[in-house]
């Protein structure tokens, strides 16, 4: 069984901000499954258990704020007895340019507070990360203001293509494993 979690912030004012990239990816996964819904509310988050591509999966959004994402993920993983290596976390990555994704199976938080929280709660860096690039090519504002700012209309269209690519990568992880997915998706 896999746990697929998208990171974001719960308030509506953050819905289309760069920091809610993980939530947007979860919305796309739910559409691909067939308009599934997050029908369970427990551990301070929303989730559903279903089948996707022949695999049992739990799909989730923490309703904590980004910096406390691990407070939701740890008890949910424990509840379903999911090992950390079977957790897939989808989130925004300021170090990657808009239009790029990167899949890793372990590694540090690289300054991302949501990932820091998950590592602290799980006690390991060994979980799958699907990082979706949000960096602009030009100099930008303060980092916190930037990640909490909404996409410009022309950026959102490009970003949604990138979210589709990230969801394709999650499908590949389920069908082909993380190593094949890293070889096929990293660098695109």
C-alpha positions, 0 to 999 in steps of 0.5 A, a space after each residue: 500500500 502507498 500513501 500519497 500526500 500533497 502538501 499545502 495550506 488549508 485556507 482558501 486564500 492559499 488555494 492557487 499559491 505556489 505553496 499549494 502545489 501539492 494540493 493541486 496535484 492531489 486534486 489531479 490524482 483524484 480526477 484521474 481515479 474517477 473523481 474520487 473524494 477525500 472522504 475521511 477526516 482524521 489526524 488533522 487531515 483529509 484522506 481516502 483509501 482506494 485502488 489506483 492502477 491496481 494498487 491500494 493507496 491512501 491519498 491525503 491532504 494535511 489540514 495542518 499548515 505546511 510547517 506541521 505536515 508531519 504531524 498528520 502524516 506520521 499517525 496516518 502512516 501508522 494507522 495503515 501500517 505504511 512503511 516510510 519507503 511507501 510514502 510519496 510526498 508531492 510538494 513545491 520546490 523553490 530550487 527547481 525552475 517552473 516546468 521541472 520536476 524531480 523524484 527522489 527516494 531519500 534526502 534532506 529537506 533542503 530548507 523546505 519546512 513541510 519536509 523538515 516536519 515530515 522527517 522529524 515525525 518519521 525519523 527518516 529521510 527515506 520517503 519518496 519526494 516528488 518535487 515540483 519546480 516553482 522558481 521563476 527565471 528572474 529575481 523575485 521577492 522575499 522567499 516567504 512572500 513568493 511561495 505564498 503568492 498566487 500564480 499569474 494567469 500565464 504562469 498557472 497554465 504552465 504550472 498545471 502542465 507541470 502538475 500533470 507531469 508530476 502526477 504522471 511520475 506518481 503513476 510511474 512510481 506505482 507501476 514501475 517503481 521509484 528507480 525507473 521513474 527517477 531515470 525517466 522523469 528527472 531532468 525533463 
